[in-house]
């Protein structure tokens, strides 16, 4: 389950994925900004980094994963 920003507010939906390795609760204060990896690596889809139990986790920005067309179709189905 994810919550994405839609034109009319937020929208909760389920997304099918290939696999899930772990589920974590991460506090907002534990999220660091995405560092610059240079011009060769696109970080548009990375929300930030979090350190959990001594390991670094990349956080996916779910609002940027779905295309505008996909979001429009989902909003139409939700109405």
Secondary structure, DSSP 8 states (H G I E B T S, - for coil): -EEEEETTEEEEE----S---------GGGEE------TTS--TTEEEEEEETTEEEEEE-GGGTS-HHHHHHHHHHH-
